[in-house]
Amino acid sequence: MDRIALSRGEIGSFRMANGGNARLRRDDTLATARLLAVAGLHLRTTAEIRLAAPLDPDALPPAVLARTREQVETALDPSSGAIMARRRTRIGNLVLRDRTEKVRPEEAATLLLEHARANLATALDWTGAGGQVQARVELARALSTPMPSDMTDWPDFSFAALAKSAETWLAPALAGCTTMAGLKALDTAALLRGWLGYAHTAWLDRELPTALNFPGGRAEVDYTQPIPVASARAQVFFGTNTTPLLAGGRIPLRLALLSPAGRPQAITADLAGFWQGGWADMRRDMRGRYPRHEWPENPALAPATKTRRP
C-alpha cells in the first residue's frame, strides 16, 4: 500500500503512503486528483508518477480499505477551552478522511484530568475557599503535634502532591464536564473537604476557622498569607484588647483594620499596643474622612457598635 498517493493541495504534487513525495506533470489529467493508486513510479531527483489511477476516498477498493485504520484524536482547544474530537482514517502516513466528532464523556474526563494534572495551579479556581482549605491544611501539617485518635496524618495539599492524587479527589467530579470552563467552575473547597473526611474538616473548622467573632462582628481570616490575617472594619475590633491565637495558641494571627470603605489602614499582631500607639494617627485620619462613624480615643474600652455606611 506504499503506492497510494494523496494530493498535497498543489496541482501535480502528491504525498505517498510511505511518507515520501512524488510529482505528476501539471498538464496530466490526474494532476488535480485527490487520491491516486500509483502503478508506475520513476525515481530521479524527485519521484515522478508515470502510471496511476484515481481512487474515491469514500469508496475504496476492499484491498485498500483493509489496510486503513481509524483513529479518534481528542485535544483541548486553548482559545475556546472546548474539547475537540476528530476521527481520522489513515493509510500509512496519509490521512484519507478527517471529520469532527462528538466527544464521548469518558474521553473528555480523561483529557481534562490530564490537563488538570499538568496545570493544577491554573486549571482550577484556587482564589476563594478552595485556596483557603489548601492553605489551612498545609498550616495544620506544619504544626507537627500529636493527632487525635480518630484522625490520620494530614495529607499533602501542595499542588505537586494534589496533582499526583488527582485520580482520587478530582476524577469523580469530572463526570459530564466537557470544557476547561467547566473544570474551572468546580468547587475546589468541597472537593478537598470531601477527600479529607469529617474528622479532619471538623478539626480545621474548630482550630483554624474561616472567620472569628469579635465584639463588633466577624472578621474573615486569610490563611494564604505567611501569617494568617483576620480583616474587618476597625469598629469590629472595638471592645477587645487582645490579639487572638489559633490552634489552641500555637499559631499567631495578625489583624487588618479596614476603613469603612473596606480599605486596609493598619495591620498589627499586637492589638493592645496598636490601640496605645498607631491608633491615634489612624483615628485622626479616619475622623476627617468618615465623621459619621465612631472613632473613640480608647477602642479597647469602647462598646462595640454596628457601623453605618460611609
C-alpha positions in Angstrom: 0.0 0.0 0.0 3.1 2.3 -0.2 1.9 3.2 -3.7 -1.2 5.2 -2.5 -0.7 9.0 -3.1 -2.7 11.9 -1.7 -2.7 15.4 -3.1 -0.7 18.0 -1.1 -3.0 20.8 -2.3 -0.9 21.8 -5.2 -1.6 20.6 -8.8 0.6 17.6 -9.6 2.1 17.4 -6.0 1.4 14.2 -4.0 2.4 12.6 -0.7 3.0 8.9 -0.7 1.7 6.5 2.0 5.3 5.7 2.9 5.9 9.3 3.7 7.8 10.4 0.5 6.7 12.9 -2.0 6.0 12.5 -5.7 5.1 14.6 -8.7 2.9 14.3 -11.7 3.1 16.6 -14.8 0.7 19.6 -14.3 -0.9 19.0 -17.6 -1.8 15.4 -16.8 -5.5 14.8 -16.4 -4.8 13.2 -13.0 -2.8 16.2 -11.7 -5.9 17.5 -9.9 -7.0 14.2 -8.4 -7.2 13.9 -4.6 -6.2 10.3 -4.3 -4.2 8.0 -6.6 -3.2 4.4 -6.8 0.3 4.6 -8.4 1.3 1.8 -10.7 4.4 3.3 -12.2 6.9 5.5 -10.4 10.2 6.8 -11.8 12.8 7.7 -9.2 15.1 10.6 -10.2 15.9 13.7 -8.2 12.3 13.7 -7.3 9.9 10.7 -7.7 7.8 11.0 -10.8 4.4 9.3 -11.2 4.3 7.7 -14.7 1.2 5.5 -14.3 -1.7 5.9 -11.9 -5.5 5.5 -11.4 -7.8 7.7 -9.4 -9.4 6.5 -6.1 -12.5 7.6 -4.4 -11.7 8.1 -0.6 -15.3 7.3 0.2 -15.5 4.2 -1.9 -12.1 2.5 -1.6 -11.5 -1.0 -3.1 -11.6 -3.8 -0.5 -7.9 -4.4 -0.8 -7.1 -0.8 0.1 -9.8 -0.5 2.7 -8.4 -3.5 4.6 -5.1 -1.6 5.1 -6.7 1.6 6.5 -7.0 2.3 10.2 -9.3 4.7 12.1 -8.2 6.9 15.0 -10.1 9.2 17.2 -7.9 12.0 18.4 -9.1 14.4 21.2 -7.4 17.7 22.1 -8.1 20.8 24.1 -8.7 24.0 22.1 -6.7 26.6 24.0 -8.7 29.5 22.6 -12.2 28.3 23.3 -11.4 25.8 26.1 -13.6 23.2 24.4 -12.6 19.6 23.7 -12.2 18.8 20.1 -12.5 15.2 18.7 -11.5 14.2 15.2 -12.0 10.8 13.6 -9.2 10.3 11.0 -9.0 7.4 8.5 -5.3 6.7 7.7 -3.3 4.6 5.4 0.4 4.6 6.1 1.3 8.3 6.6 -1.7 9.6 4.8 -5.0 11.0 6.3 -7.7 10.0 3.9 -10.7 11.3 5.8 -10.8 13.8 8.7 -14.1 14.8 10.4 -15.2 16.4 13.6 -17.0 14.1 16.1 -18.9 14.4 19.3 -16.6 13.8 22.3 -17.6 10.9 24.5 -17.9 11.8 28.2 -15.2 9.4 29.3 -12.8 10.8 26.7 -13.5 14.4 27.9 -13.0 13.4 31.5 -9.7 11.7 30.8 -8.4 14.7 28.8 -9.5 17.2 31.4 -7.8 15.2 34.2 -4.6 15.1 32.3 -4.8 18.9 31.7 -5.5 19.5 35.4 -2.6 17.4 36.5 -0.2 19.3 34.3 -1.6 22.8 35.1 -3.2 22.3 38.5 -2.5 25.8 39.9 -4.3 27.5 36.9 -6.7 24.9 35.6 -8.9 25.0 38.7 -10.0 28.0 40.8 -7.9 28.4 44.0 -8.7 32.1 44.6 -11.5 31.6 47.0 -12.5 28.9 49.6 -10.5 26.2 47.8 -7.2 28.1 48.3 -8.1 28.7 51.9 -8.7 24.9 52.5 -5.4 24.1 50.9 -3.6 26.7 53.0 -5.3 25.6 56.2 -4.3 22.0 55.7 -0.7 22.9 54.9 -0.6 25.0 58.1 -2.1 22.1 60.1 0.6 19.8 58.7 3.3 22.2 59.8 2.2 22.0 63.5 3.7 18.6 64.0 1.5 17.9 67.0 0.0 14.5 68.1 -3.1 13.7 66.1 -6.4 12.9 67.9 -7.1 9.2 68.0 -9.9 9.5 65.3 -7.6 11.2 62.8 -4.8 10.0 60.5 -1.9 12.2 59.4 -2.7 15.3 57.3 -2.4 14.7 53.6 0.0 16.8 51.5 -2.1 19.5 49.8 0.8 21.1 47.8 0.0 21.4 44.1 2.6 18.8 43.3 1.0 16.3 45.7 -2.5 17.1 44.7 -1.6 16.6 41.0 -0.4 13.1 41.8 -3.5 12.2 43.7 -6.0 13.8 41.3 -7.4 10.4 40.3 -8.7 10.2 43.8 -10.1 13.6 44.7 -10.7 15.2 41.2 -11.6 12.5 38.7 -15.0 11.6 40.2 -16.1 15.2 39.8 -15.3 15.3 36.1 -18.3 13.2 35.0 -20.2 15.3 32.5 -17.5 18.0 32.4 -16.5 18.7 28.7 -14.7 22.1 28.8 -11.9 23.9 30.6 -14.5 26.4 31.8 -16.4 23.6 33.5 -13.2 22.4 35.1 -12.5 26.0 36.3 -16.0 26.1 37.8 -15.6 23.1 40.1 -15.9 23.8 43.8 -12.4 23.0 44.9 -13.2 23.6 48.6 -15.9 21.0 48.5 -13.7 18.5 46.7 -10.8 18.9 49.2 -13.1 18.8 52.2 -14.8 15.7 50.9 -11.5 14.0 50.5 -10.4 15.0 54.0 -13.4 13.5 55.7 -15.4 14.6 58.7 -12.7 14.3 61.5 -10.2 16.5 59.7 -12.7 19.1 58.4 -14.2 19.4 61.9 -10.7 20.0 63.4 -10.0 22.6 60.7 -13.3 24.4 61.4 -12.6 24.4 65.2 -8.9 25.2 65.3 -8.4 27.2 62.1 -11.8 28.8 61.4 -12.5 30.8 58.3 -13.8 33.7 60.4 -13.5 34.9 64.1 -16.1 36.6 66.3 -15.3 40.0 67.8 -17.4 42.3 69.9 -18.4 44.3 66.8 -18.9 41.4 64.4 -17.0 38.8 62.4 -13.6 39.1 60.7 -12.7 36.8 57.8 -9.3 35.0 58.1 -7.0 34.7 55.2 -4.6 31.7 55.5 -2.8 32.2 52.3 -0.6 34.9 53.9 2.7 33.9 55.7 0.9 34.6 59.0 -2.9 34.4 58.9 -4.7 37.7 58.8 -8.2 38.5 60.1 -9.6 41.5 58.3 -12.6 43.7 59.2 -13.6 47.3 59.7 -11.9 48.9 62.7 -15.2 49.1 64.6 -15.5 45.3 64.6 -12.4 45.2 67.0 -13.7 47.8 69.4 -14.2 46.4 72.9 -11.3 43.9 72.7 -7.7 44.4 73.8 -6.0 41.1 72.8 -5.0 39.5 69.5 -6.4 36.0 69.3 -4.2 33.0 68.6 -5.2 30.0 66.5 -5.0 26.2 67.1 -5.0 26.5 70.8 -2.4 29.2 71.0 0.1 27.6 68.6 -0.4 29.8 65.6 -0.1 33.6 65.7 -2.6 35.9 64.0 -2.4 39.4 62.6 -5.4 41.8 62.5 -6.1 44.1 59.5 -8.1 47.1 60.5 -10.1 48.4 57.5 -11.7 51.8 56.8 -15.5 52.0 56.4 -14.9 51.6 52.7 -13.1 48.3 53.3 -9.5 49.5 52.6 -6.7 48.3 54.9 -5.4 51.1 57.2 -3.3 49.1 59.7 -2.1 45.6 60.2 -1.0 44.5 63.7 -0.1 41.4 65.7 -0.4 43.4 68.9 -3.8 45.0 69.2 -3.3 46.3 72.7 -0.1 48.0 71.5 -1.8 49.4 68.5 -4.6 51.0 70.5 -2.0 52.8 72.6 0.2 53.8 69.7 -0.7 53.8 66.0 -4.4 54.2 66.6 -4.1 57.9 67.3 -2.8 58.5 63.7 -5.4 56.3 62.1 -8.2 57.9 64.3 -7.2 61.4 63.2 -7.3 60.5 59.5 -10.5 58.4 59.7 -12.4 61.0 61.8 -11.9 63.6 59.0 -12.8 61.2 56.2 -15.7 59.4 57.9 -17.2 61.7 60.5 -20.4 59.7 60.8 -18.6 56.7 62.3 -17.4 56.2 65.9 -13.7 56.8 66.5 -13.1 56.6 70.2 -9.8 57.6 71.9 -9.5 54.2 73.6 -11.2 51.5 71.4 -10.3 48.7 73.9 -12.8 50.2 76.4 -15.4 51.4 73.8 -18.6 49.4 73.5 -18.9 47.7 70.1 -21.5 49.4 67.9 -22.7 48.5 64.5 -21.1 50.6 61.8 -23.1 52.7 59.4 -22.5 53.0 55.7 -20.0 55.8 54.8 
